[in-house]
Structure formats: C-alpha cells, structure tokens
Amino acid sequence: MATLWGGRFTKETDSLVKAFNASLPFDFRLYRQDIEGSIAHAVMLGRQGILTEEESAQIAKALRSILEDIEAGRITADEDYEDIHSLVEDKLIKRIGDPGKKLHTGRSRNDQVAVDMRLYTREHARETKALVLALLHLLLSLEEEHLDTFMPGFTHLQKAQPVTLAHHLGAYFEMFKRDMSRLSDTIRRMNICPLGAGALAGTTYPLDRDLTAELLSFDGPALNSMDAVSDRDYLIEYLSDLSLIMMHLSRFCEEMILWNSNEYGFIELDDAYSTGSSIMPQKKNPDIAELIRGKCGRVYGALHSLLVTMKGLPLAYNKDMQEDKELSFDAMDTAAGCLRLFTGMLKTTVFHKETMEKSAVMGFTNATDAADYLVNKGMPFRDAHAVIGRLVLYCIEKNKAIDELPLEELKEICDSFEEDIYEAVSLKTCVERRLTTGAPGRAAMEEAIRINKQYLINEEEKKDE
Ligand code: ARG
C-alpha cells in the first residue's frame, strides 16, 4: 500500500499497527463527500492560480471518473489503503500523474476529514427530517380518523381519565415536531466549512475559503482553523437529536407492545410487521416494536461514547477523533431504519375502537367528572372527592360502573345526585367537555390539528428550499 507519508520513514509499518490505524473499512462510505470536497478544493486552487486552470480541470475530471468507478463497484473498500482520503488521492495520481500530486496543496487530511464528515452528517440529518416528516403526516391523518375513538388515559399505568386515540397520538406528534426543530437547529449550526483550515493553522497559499464554502453549499468558512479541524460538537448534537428520536420511538413502541397484548387488545399489529414463535403456534409477537425499543440503547451508546472520546482532548486534531465514525454511522443507520420501520408498522396497525372504549368505561375514568358534577351542584371539591371515593368503593364491590347504578342507589350515597348524572359522566361528555387548549375535546383537538396541518404545509415548503 502506498502511504501518504513515506519520506520521513525508514521502516515499514508493523502489520498489526497498519490494521489498527486504518479507517478505510468504515470511512469508505465517505467517498462521495471526499470527492466532492476535493473537486471544490481543486476548482478553487485553479481560480486562485495556485494550479493552472488546466490542471484543475484535469483533476476534477479524474475525480469524477473515480467516483463513477466506486459507484459501479469497480473500486471497493477491500483495497489496501489507510483511509478513503489516501485511496482517492492515490487513484488520482495513478490516473493523471503529476497534476494529481498537486491536489493536496494547502490541504491536510485534518480539514479534509472534517469537511467529509460534516457533508455526510448534513445530508443524513436532512434525510432524517424527511423520515420524521413522513411519520408526522401519518400521525395527523390518524388523529383526524380517531377524534371519537375513546380510550383510557393513564397515569402510573393506571386508568386515569378518558381521552381519545387522536389525543394520545397527538402527544407523539408534538414530540416528533420538537425533533424536527432540533434537527433544523443542528443543521443550521453545523453548516460551516472547515476546508482550508489545513492541519490546524491555515496555510500560506492564497486560498479562497469563501469560494470552497460556497461550492459546498455551506453558509461560510469556519473562523478559527484550530476549531475547524477539531470540532465534533455538531456530531454530538446530531447523535443527541437521534437519541431523542429513538427515545420517542421507544416509548411509542412500548405502548404498542402493551396495546397489542391479549390483556389490552387495543390494537392488532399487521402480520407483515409481526413474527411467530418456533414452539408456541398461537404466538404473534411484536418483535419489530421490541427491536426498535431495544436499539434505542445502541444510539444512546454512540452519543455517550463520542462525548467521552472528546472529553479532555487538547487542541487541535488528535487521532482519537477517528473514533467519531463507526458508532456514529451505526447510530445513523439504526435511527433511519427504525423510523422507516416504525412508520410502516403504525400505518398497517388495526385499532380496536370498541375494546378501547370499553376499557375506558370500565376503569372509573369518569370519577373526576362525577366529582365535578357534585361541585356544580354546590359541594366543595374536597367533599365531592370523598363522596366519589366511597361511590367507587361501592361500585367495585358490586362490580359495576358508576353510570350502571340506578339513581336510588346513587342517592343513598349522596342526595345531590339527579337524573342528569348519567349524561354528566358518560364517556362522550367527559371527553367533549374538556375543551381547554390542548385537551381531548373535539373542538380543542380540531384546533390543534388545524395548527399542525399548517405546520406540515410550512415544513413541506421548506423542503424544496
Ligand atoms: N482517518 C482520519 C480520521 O478519521 C483522517 C485524518 C487523519 N489525519 C491525521 N493527521 N492522521 O480522523
């Protein structure tokens, strides 16, 4: 293998060292960004007269042919090079000779890898936004479909108050909406070009860093060359965005696993998104939801790992930073895969509306409303709370719901109950009366949906910018 630093050395690298030091097996995937960055650098060198226009054009053309060869599988990660940068440069030199040797003028692998990884992460973050956006569209359409699908809302995993499926899904809509906003922030902050920072201290050649930044669609060049080659904040931020997305997916998956169990029976996962058991023929397992829940840990791991790698590193570049790739790539692949699978799984899920509604009726989720009923008849809330507590105890003994008791029995517990109690504690009334902003009542939900529809339209428009 040709190394990039033969001159100063008299001995071959130890073979174990070579393998330990090499990053090609995992940075090969940066080939497109590496070539894109090199073309921008070559174009700029030509414009500045550091290379002739002819040399610059020759380099760009050869780099494009290398890109074609990689995309066609004629050059692979199995080649014997230290990293993607040395692979591309050596192929270039083999193809065009001396002009190829001039590409690295005024550049170091330190700013080169910094630009490659930023380009890759920026592109991935944009793809992640598109995946989250697709999930948001699905959630909003399900919300519209399930405005009247009543279900119990839980606290402490105990039935608490009735809500609707639309309302429950709407909670996830807000979470993923925040994820979108975090991704946008991360992209905006990372969109600064490190190219031209050199090894750490810039260069004596008259590079035009504004031009390379512009050619690579960055907002501008990094203003400190030492920071430019050693900043990995943007990657940590992105891994943190992905971790939160995974946390939201994982919570949602946990609920779907519960809802899909025999005990709940709220949903049925599609056969295409479930698996069977090798021994128990009756089983249909929610493996996909469980795997997404499980893979969450892997993405957190990447975030934590990079935080630890970066802690205490002196300026500027250190080889430790090569460790930013493997786990980050794994986290990116994992999160994107989970988003795709989750959206497919949710889209094909059947919701058992009647079971959900029955579950809400049976769990005394209307107890607060029964207390509010007595408050409206003039009783202080604390007293009403105690009366309904006794009423619930009575109902548990009789195995009945509050509104299944005849008025005489209700009156024995509290004289204030009248015929209108049944209407007041019906599931529909309990939900429909909750009309504060963000509550599950139909009018409140419709308003939230209207706002979020506009949000999606705005996001779709921004996609084309
Ligand atoms: N493979 C290296 C990385 O990922 C590229 C930069 C190497 N720079 C150096 N000075 N050895 O960080």
Boltz pocket constraint, residues with backbone or C-beta under 6 A from the ligand:
constraints:
  - pocket:
      binder: B
      contacts: [[A, 21], [A, 23], [A, 27], [A, 83], [A, 109], [A, 110], [A, 113], [A, 317], [A, 318], [A, 319], [A, 321], [A, 322], [A, 323]]
      max_distance: 6.0
